[in-house]
Amino acid sequence: TMTIHSEEHIVDVHVRSGVYSSDTIFDYRHGYIATRLFSRNACFIMKIKKDLIPELRQIGRLAFERETMKDVYSPNNVWAQFQAGSSTLGHFKDWLLYGKHIEQLCTGLPLYQ
């Protein structure tokens, strides 16, 4: 499921698929995406690259198009591949940078950037 909070510039994406379940927050105000993978009990954070990630006003339309036209190829599919590396636990300065929505999603979990 996807929830778009236009006034806060936030998109919440919840994937419920057993071992592949995750929650993702696109925080356009702070410029970061955070994904919490439940199978790994970890949070992955990346900077939004404007040339690769759809804008907030486009993301709802793209989700609608994908749902209604599942068999049609779209060049706007976005995939991210995370590689394991060193992690840290979030500190106060991290949460100022990433924002309160990502803090709520990732507090207490190892953070991978």
ZADO-116250 format. One line per field, with one value per atom (N, C-alpha, C): residue number from 0; atom name; z, y, x. Coordinates in nm, 3 decimals, decimal comma. Example, Ala and Ser with C-alpha at 12.3 -4.5 7.8 and 13.67 -1.06 7.14 Angstrom:
k: [0/0/0/1/1/1]
a: [N/CA/C/N/CA/C]
zz: [0,780/0,780/0,780/0,708/0,714/0,787]
yy: [-0,569/-0,450/-0,330/-0,225/-0,106/0,003]
xx: [1,319/1,230/1,320/1,285/1,367/1,290]
END
This chain:
k: [0/0/0/1/1/1/2/2/2/3/3/3/4/4/4/5/5/5/6/6/6/7/7/7/8/8/8/9/9/9/10/10/10/11/11/11/12/12/12/13/13/13/14/14/14/15/15/15/16/16/16/17/17/17/18/18/18/19/19/19/20/20/20/21/21/21/22/22/22/23/23/23/24/24/24/25/25/25/26/26/26/27/27/27/28/28/28/29/29/29/30/30/30/31/31/31/32/32/32/33/33/33/34/34/34/35/35/35/36/36/36/37/37/37/38/38/38/39/39/39/40/40/40/41/41/41/42/42/42/43/43/43/44/44/44/45/45/45/46/46/46/47/47/47/48/48/48/49/49/49/50/50/50/51/51/51/52/52/52/53/53/53/54/54/54/55/55/55/56/56/56/57/57/57/58/58/58/59/59/59/60/60/60/61/61/61/62/62/62/63/63/63/64/64/64/65/65/65/66/66/66/67/67/67/68/68/68/69/69/69/70/70/70/71/71/71/72/72/72/73/73/73/74/74/74/75/75/75/76/76/76/77/77/77/78/78/78/79/79/79/80/80/80/81/81/81/82/82/82/83/83/83/84/84/84/85/85/85/86/86/86/87/87/87/88/88/88/89/89/89/90/90/90/91/91/91/92/92/92/93/93/93/94/94/94/95/95/95/96/96/96/97/97/97/98/98/98/99/99/99/100/100/100/101/101/101/102/102/102/103/103/103/104/104/104/105/105/105/106/106/106/107/107/107/108/108/108/109/109/109/110/110/110/111/111/111/112/112/112]
a: [N/CA/C/N/CA/C/N/CA/C/N/CA/C/N/CA/C/N/CA/C/N/CA/C/N/CA/C/N/CA/C/N/CA/C/N/CA/C/N/CA/C/N/CA/C/N/CA/C/N/CA/C/N/CA/C/N/CA/C/N/CA/C/N/CA/C/N/CA/C/N/CA/C/N/CA/C/N/CA/C/N/CA/C/N/CA/C/N/CA/C/N/CA/C/N/CA/C/N/CA/C/N/CA/C/N/CA/C/N/CA/C/N/CA/C/N/CA/C/N/CA/C/N/CA/C/N/CA/C/N/CA/C/N/CA/C/N/CA/C/N/CA/C/N/CA/C/N/CA/C/N/CA/C/N/CA/C/N/CA/C/N/CA/C/N/CA/C/N/CA/C/N/CA/C/N/CA/C/N/CA/C/N/CA/C/N/CA/C/N/CA/C/N/CA/C/N/CA/C/N/CA/C/N/CA/C/N/CA/C/N/CA/C/N/CA/C/N/CA/C/N/CA/C/N/CA/C/N/CA/C/N/CA/C/N/CA/C/N/CA/C/N/CA/C/N/CA/C/N/CA/C/N/CA/C/N/CA/C/N/CA/C/N/CA/C/N/CA/C/N/CA/C/N/CA/C/N/CA/C/N/CA/C/N/CA/C/N/CA/C/N/CA/C/N/CA/C/N/CA/C/N/CA/C/N/CA/C/N/CA/C/N/CA/C/N/CA/C/N/CA/C/N/CA/C/N/CA/C/N/CA/C/N/CA/C/N/CA/C/N/CA/C/N/CA/C/N/CA/C/N/CA/C/N/CA/C/N/CA/C/N/CA/C/N/CA/C/N/CA/C/N/CA/C/N/CA/C/N/CA/C/N/CA/C/N/CA/C/N/CA/C/N/CA/C]
zz: [0,000/0,000/0,000/-0,056/-0,060/-0,007/0,080/0,132/0,102/0,040/0,006/0,096/0,168/0,256/0,189/0,099/0,019/0,106/0,211/0,293/0,369/0,398/0,468/0,374/0,246/0,145/0,179/0,219/0,263/0,184/0,146/0,089/0,172/0,221/0,295/0,203/0,194/0,114/0,205/0,213/0,297/0,207/0,213/0,136/0,235/0,220/0,305/0,219/0,233/0,150/0,227/0,342/0,421/0,457/0,421/0,455/0,383/0,276/0,200/0,243/0,354/0,400/0,434/0,405/0,433/0,444/0,505/0,506/0,450/0,365/0,305/0,319/0,350/0,357/0,258/0,171/0,083/0,150/0,203/0,268/0,173/0,095/-0,005/0,059/0,176/0,244/0,285/0,339/0,383/0,274/0,172/0,060/0,080/0,160/0,187/0,173/0,143/0,141/0,243/0,326/0,423/0,404/0,403/0,392/0,511/0,578/0,690/0,641/0,636/0,596/0,722/0,733/0,855/0,871/0,760/0,769/0,818/0,797/0,839/0,966/1,010/1,127/1,114/1,000/0,970/0,886/0,883/0,802/0,703/0,578/0,472/0,429/0,425/0,396/0,276/0,183/0,069/0,036/-0,021/-0,064/-0,189/-0,199/-0,318/-0,430/-0,539/-0,658/-0,752/-0,772/-0,846/-0,990/-1,049/-1,185/-1,192/-1,077/-1,074/-1,003/-0,905/-0,823/-0,869/-0,892/-0,933/-0,830/-0,877/-0,787/-0,713/-0,602/-0,520/-0,601/-0,685/-0,761/-0,868/-0,907/-1,007/-0,948/-0,824/-0,769/-0,757/-0,723/-0,716/-0,852/-0,953/-1,089/-1,137/-1,107/-1,149/-1,080/-0,953/-0,881/-0,942/-0,975/-1,038/-1,173/-1,253/-1,384/-1,370/-1,276/-1,257/-1,215/-1,131/-1,084/-1,196/-1,274/-1,377/-1,507/-1,528/-1,653/-1,622/-1,544/-1,494/-1,605/-1,718/-1,824/-1,917/-1,897/-1,985/-1,924/-2,004/-1,959/-1,934/-1,825/-1,795/-1,765/-1,825/-1,795/-1,658/-1,586/-1,458/-1,339/-1,361/-1,249/-1,175/-1,044/-0,963/-0,877/-0,889/-0,808/-0,737/-0,618/-0,544/-0,497/-0,508/-0,459/-0,346/-0,231/-0,115/-0,097/-0,067/-0,037/0,110/0,173/0,316/0,338/0,445/0,483/0,632/0,678/0,822/0,857/0,974/1,019/1,143/1,171/1,293/1,353/1,478/1,537/1,524/1,496/1,475/1,599/1,577/1,683/1,657/1,751/1,743/1,612/1,573/1,450/1,326/1,329/1,216/1,201/1,310/1,304/1,260/1,292/1,240/1,088/1,038/0,894/0,822/0,876/0,809/0,835/0,945/0,976/1,068/1,124/1,227/1,173/1,047/0,992/0,977/0,930/0,918/1,057/1,149/1,287/1,346/1,326/1,379/1,317/1,191/1,122/1,167/1,192/1,207/1,347/1,443/1,576/1,634/1,686/1,750/1,656/1,526/1,427/1,370/1,324/1,256/1,128/1,103/0,984/0,883/0,760/0,650/0,551/0,508/0,413/0,277]
yy: [-0,118/0,000/0,124/0,231/0,357/0,468/0,550/0,667/0,789/0,889/1,012/1,123/1,186/1,299/1,423/1,483/1,596/1,713/1,742/1,859/1,841/1,716/1,691/1,648/1,632/1,587/1,449/1,358/1,223/1,121/1,010/0,896/0,775/0,703/0,578/0,463/0,364/0,245/0,125/0,044/-0,076/-0,197/-0,288/-0,411/-0,525/-0,599/-0,714/-0,839/-0,907/-1,023/-1,123/-1,164/-1,263/-1,218/-1,300/-1,272/-1,148/-1,105/-0,988/-0,860/-0,860/-0,743/-0,627/-0,506/-0,388/-0,265/-0,162/-0,029/0,067/0,158/0,257/0,395/0,492/0,632/0,712/0,784/0,882/1,017/1,077/1,208/1,312/1,374/1,471/1,601/1,634/1,757/1,747/1,631/1,614/1,552/1,493/1,440/1,300/1,218/1,083/0,980/0,857/0,742/0,643/0,589/0,487/0,365/0,248/0,122/0,035/-0,011/-0,104/-0,243/-0,331/-0,469/-0,550/-0,607/-0,679/-0,808/-0,874/-0,999/-0,976/-0,857/-0,827/-0,742/-0,691/-0,605/-0,491/-0,423/-0,316/-0,209/-0,090/0,021/0,061/0,082/0,125/0,265/0,357/0,497/0,541/0,610/0,665/0,804/0,883/1,019/1,009/1,093/1,097/1,163/1,089/1,144/1,186/1,316/1,371/1,320/1,280/1,229/1,083/1,013/0,872/0,845/0,927/0,906/1,000/0,949/1,037/1,145/1,260/1,368/1,330/1,396/1,366/1,373/1,474/1,489/1,381/1,316/1,211/1,072/1,052/0,917/0,854/0,933/0,880/0,838/0,918/0,884/0,758/0,744/0,625/0,500/0,511/0,397/0,357/0,456/0,429/0,361/0,413/0,354/0,209/0,186/0,050/-0,045/-0,001/-0,087/-0,116/-0,015/-0,034/-0,093/-0,083/-0,133/-0,221/-0,326/-0,408/-0,471/-0,497/-0,566/-0,473/-0,343/-0,247/-0,206/-0,207/-0,165/-0,015/0,024/0,165/0,192/0,294/0,325/0,391/0,413/0,483/0,390/0,261/0,169/0,205/0,205/0,242/0,123/0,083/-0,026/0,022/-0,024/0,008/-0,121/-0,131/-0,247/-0,202/-0,267/-0,232/-0,336/-0,291/-0,382/-0,369/-0,485/-0,486/-0,412/-0,340/-0,268/-0,246/-0,146/-0,119/-0,040/-0,066/0,002/0,084/0,175/0,254/0,261/0,296/0,328/0,478/0,521/0,664/0,746/0,861/0,956/1,082/1,173/1,294/1,369/1,385/1,459/1,387/1,252/1,178/1,208/1,211/1,231/1,374/1,470/1,606/1,607/1,530/1,523/1,447/1,332/1,245/1,281/1,349/1,389/1,292/1,339/1,264/1,138/1,139/1,021/0,904/0,932/0,827/0,786/0,881/0,847/0,748/0,773/0,682/0,544/0,537/0,408/0,331/0,400/0,334/0,337/0,404/0,414/0,275/0,255/0,130/0,022/0,050/-0,047/-0,007/-0,103/-0,065/0,013/0,120/0,204/0,176/0,150/0,132/0,244/0,310/0,420/0,378]
xx: [0,084/0,000/0,089/0,035/0,108/0,019/0,076/0,007/0,093/0,031/0,103/0,052/0,144/0,113/0,172/0,096/0,147/0,190/0,114/0,145/0,276/0,316/0,442/0,554/0,523/0,619/0,675/0,584/0,620/0,538/0,601/0,531/0,566/0,464/0,483/0,446/0,533/0,506/0,520/0,414/0,414/0,399/0,496/0,492/0,473/0,364/0,336/0,348/0,461/0,489/0,575/0,528/0,601/0,740/0,838/0,977/1,029/0,964/1,007/0,934/0,865/0,791/0,886/0,838/0,920/0,830/0,884/0,824/0,928/0,883/0,972/0,912/0,996/0,954/1,037/0,967/1,030/1,008/1,111/1,100/1,159/1,071/1,116/1,163/1,115/1,157/1,304/1,344/1,482/1,571/1,508/1,585/1,640/1,571/1,618/1,506/1,547/1,458/1,512/1,422/1,462/1,373/1,435/1,363/1,397/1,294/1,311/1,274/1,374/1,350/1,327/1,208/1,173/1,251/1,287/1,362/1,505/1,558/1,694/1,700/1,585/1,581/1,684/1,677/1,773/1,705/1,766/1,719/1,827/1,785/1,875/1,832/1,928/1,898/1,980/1,913/1,986/1,933/2,019/1,983/1,897/1,795/1,711/1,791/1,807/1,871/1,760/1,747/1,632/1,622/1,733/1,728/1,683/1,678/1,639/1,507/1,472/1,353/1,243/1,121/1,011/0,982/0,938/0,898/0,771/0,745/0,628/0,500/0,485/0,361/0,346/0,455/0,449/0,426/0,465/0,469/0,330/0,229/0,093/0,042/0,070/0,029/0,099/0,227/0,301/0,248/0,212/0,154/0,021/-0,061/-0,191/-0,171/-0,078/-0,051/-0,004/0,081/0,134/0,024/-0,066/-0,175/-0,274/-0,306/-0,408/-0,353/-0,224/-0,165/-0,044/-0,064/0,046/0,131/0,074/0,148/0,223/0,212/0,277/0,411/0,514/0,647/0,648/0,709/0,726/0,873/0,933/1,073/1,090/0,981/0,988/0,996/1,020/1,037/1,166/1,161/1,276/1,315/1,441/1,493/1,618/1,638/1,759/1,822/1,951/2,022/2,111/2,096/2,175/2,284/2,403/2,512/2,544/2,564/2,596/2,727/2,733/2,853/2,850/2,918/2,916/2,790/2,740/2,619/2,649/2,558/2,566/2,427/2,419/2,290/2,272/2,150/2,125/2,155/2,213/2,241/2,158/2,156/2,076/2,099/2,226/2,257/2,203/2,199/2,144/1,996/1,923/1,778/1,745/1,831/1,811/1,826/1,921/1,945/1,833/1,792/1,696/1,550/1,522/1,385/1,312/1,201/1,128/1,061/1,018/0,950/1,046/1,166/1,267/1,315/1,324/1,361/1,261/1,132/1,029/1,039/1,074/1,086/1,209/1,320/1,449/1,512/1,451/1,511/1,536/1,657/1,692/1,741/1,743/1,788/1,924/2,003/2,127/2,094/2,168/2,148/2,259/2,218/2,314/2,289/2,395/2,381/2,434]
END
